[in-house]
């Protein structure tokens, strides 16, 4: 039975017999709802005068104006299916009755073949037993493939109430069944995993052409992706793609045509090759003579040992051959930039001495007589055969006299011997260990010691690593030798005493220098004469005394590099470090910016060797720094230009523009603030008080704490943003994070949070989507809408949520209006100055050259300012949001919205929730009444 009671007669625990609606028709409570004091009070606020309630039966009878008498009654439940949704209403027990058992609910659902039930929500409804219908439908996720003029797109929705997610396999299978091939598979995986419900482009409708240029820019590959229901790419599109990739040189038309054929779609083809650099080959000096078998065969025949191996050459035999230097050739990469080759180094033949002839072309040294070739310093001689020294095993045994080779018995070492009536001195002797003040003792007379020990002179001059003997005088008493270093820049004197040490006379050294062709300058000659005078006083040994020095060549300086950006490491020193957060500054550049220009290299200064010959100086490098990744030289070959956005780095003589800056750990005092014109990847956390600015994307592997962050494109945080209510984050794209806690965000795009938003201020021009948790406390506003499973909390924490309100755009519009006003004032001042010339341009001819130039500069400045004004107006139009767009925004709640939550949709529609509202539910403005209405999703 049912009875209609006045609002004053309604009491708690009564059951509604009919639906209760507001004056505007909004459903307030369904039939079967158990009344509460809060719900009755809500009816009174909305002007409800009466309601129908159940009477009689297990719940007793109700009389107007009398108390309700009830008797014990068990709790009950019922399932109601409405369209595709399943609702359960659970009534609590009365007067000590038994509550509803969850197992009984599950058994009845199985008996009625009720599938797709979210049992977690169902069990919670049984426990709470609030008497209101609760949606327990488990909805699977869905996906939609669409092909339109914009391309192939995929929309994947997230499951509701514990339903199954959309699987990647079923999406790929559907794509394959429809015949779509040329898709971005990695992006498909991201869309399926995120399941945001937004339409995402995964492929082009028409065919596309992708150009991949090699890192050294010497080749380019073309890969053609076929169409998805549209037109295939043609040669014009291929040429446009090559031009966009700056591939202008070495294009191979047959390869381009082959790559466009349908059977080759998806295969990379090399469609451009640059001209490789041909490096020059340096000149080579080759010693063509090898150790002759003559001396070796004679030694083996007579059983002798060659103490110093020699080569016997015949007359006319080639001794030294020069291979001329081969010049190189510059190359050109696929972008048309020149690649410089290294110049080939030339070398000179050695000087020819006695019995050596030089060919007319200067490439060969040949023997003019039979003999033994040997170098004395830098001069090549062919010496007599008697210079071959051997040691005979048996006493008195010698080689054939006709061979011209001297054979000596062991006992003859250190003595003069007679052969053919001419005295010959065997230069073979044993040496005792040489020390300071000791003399040379002949091997055959060990008891004979020089009457006057030779003193050893050890000047402070350092002996070079490699030296060449150029002249020497050896006899039984001493050995005098002149040496130069390999560069012939220094002249050294050595004196070694033998038996019967003797003094060295200056005339002897002068004769050696004259034989070697050395004439000392006056200054060096005076110093040498003073030193040689001391040697004539008595026997002495000299170890590497420098007598003269030439003038080394001064190499030319490399072409100066005039940097347009500051690239050095700006780490402050301990004495002037005032900002410990500013550790490194970045040389940020944009595409097209000039990195550096090259000047002219220096020619250097020629040197002189100790012979008085000119040593030519080498020129400096014309291009000391090469262009690397994202950098190229202009047509003049002197100006290096950035080929992309990023920061400039110079390593191993190569200047590159890097578009990604990676930080392995935290952004702390070791790293400092970051201002990078590209993508920034942080492996750890961004700590409090630090500043990070990325012109492109910012990827954070840990957390963002109370830091100042500005991102030109998208921000992705693996964990969360804990701002401690002092950090500030400005993002011009989208934001993805696990949670927000005490954060302050201003975002131009969407904000996607996997867990929850807690006590944060979030303002964006897109959508705010919370996937699993809810929004608790703080202020959250999304121009295109807000979606969250839960709003507020059971304890009634104040939470403000707004949609359809462009708070970001209003601030930007205010700044644009201010800039427009300032620009209009400047334009008016310039126009008043150049108005006569705008009306009558011929007046410029009557001005002086100085005034005419000033007027032209004002006209150019006026045109620039008008262009700036048009750009600001276009930006203002882009930011403008129509009232219709604001009214289309909604606030969606999938599970529940608690009391003390302030809702605002559009500029005027506001509402505060006084009671808990179960989802799924949406709040949107009613354009007719101007109020915020609630409707079931």
Secondary structure, 3 states (H helix, E strand, C coil): CEEEEECCCCCCCCEECCCEECCCCCEEECCCCECCHHHHHHHHHCCCCEEEEECCHHHCCCCCCCCCCCCCECCEEEEEEECCEEEEEEECCECCCCCCCHHHHHHHHHHCCCCCECHHHHHHHHHHCCCCCEECECECCCEEEEEECCEEEEEECCCECCCCCCCHHHHHHHHHHCCCCCCCHHHHHHHHHHCCCCEEEEECCCCEEEEEECCCCCEEEEEEECCCCCCCCCHHHHHHHHHHCCCCCCECHHHHHHHCCHHHCCCCEEEEECECCECCECCEEEECCCCCHHHHHHHHHHCEEECCCCCEECCCCEEEEEECCECCECEECCCCCEECCCCCCCCCCCEECCCEEECCCCCEEEECCCEEEEEECCEEEEECHHHCEEEECCCCCCCCHHHCCECCCHHHCCCEEEECCEEEECCCCCCCCCCCCCCCCCCCCCCCCCCCCCEEECCCCCCCCCEEEEEEEECCCEEEEEEEECCCCEEEEEEEECCCCCCCCHHHHHHHHHHHCCCCCHHHHHHHHHHHHHHCCCCEEEEEEEEEECECCECCCCCCEEECCCCCCCCCCCCCCCCCCCCCCCCEECCCCEEEEECCCCCCECEECCCCCEECCCCCCCCCCEECCCEEECCCCCEEEECCCEEEEEECCEEEEECEEEECCCECCCCCCEEECCEEEECCCECCCCEEEECCCEEECCCECCCEEEECCCEEECCEEECCCCCEEEECCCEEECEEECCEEEECCCEEECCCEEEEEEEECCEEEECCCEEEEEEEEECCEEEEEEECCCCCCCEEEEECCCHHHHHHHHHHHHHHHHHHHHHHHHHHHHHHHHHCHHHHHHCCHHHHHHHHHHHHHHHHHHHHHHHHHHHHHHHCCCHHHHHHCCEEEEEEECCCEEEEECCCEEEEECCCEECCEEEEECCCCCCEEEEEC
